[in-house]
């Protein structure tokens, strides 16, 4: 649970972005009751929710996390190099699986 939720900051940011809590709930795939729980410090934001809110209100994820409470996680940025490395690993694993499947088919023939 967040240690501190700055309701005024979030309401001001939502209003400046022309958004309502209902629209925020929709964007987060939450109910309005769940958003109300966040506003009352009864539900903590996930890293995905922090990133979504930041994008909607034009703030940084760090600012959103700070105003939501110090225990709220801040999503970490992933570099293109890290994504490329992950993709290369996935492609290698798929190639290995494909080779295994082909070998198994040959053995059964």
TAJO-V334530 format. One record per backbone hydrogen bond with DSSP energy under -0.5 kcal/mol. CO is the residue of the C=O (numbers start at 1). NH is the residue of the N-H. If there is no record, write none. Layout:
{{CO:NH} {CO:NH}}
This chain:
{{4:6} {5:7} {6:10} {7:11} {8:12} {9:13} {10:14} {11:15} {12:16} {13:17} {14:19} {15:18} {20:24} {21:25} {22:26} {23:27} {24:28} {25:29} {25:30} {26:29} {31:35} {32:36} {33:37} {34:38} {35:39} {36:40} {37:42} {37:43} {38:41} {45:73} {46:50} {47:51} {48:52} {49:53} {50:54} {51:55} {52:56} {53:57} {54:58} {54:59} {60:64} {61:65} {62:66} {63:67} {64:68} {65:69} {67:6} {69:72} {73:75} {79:83} {80:84} {81:85} {82:86} {83:87} {84:88} {85:89} {86:90} {87:91} {88:92} {89:93} {90:94} {91:95} {92:96} {93:97} {94:98} {95:99} {96:100} {97:101} {98:102} {99:103} {100:104} {101:105} {102:106} {103:107} {104:108} {105:109}}
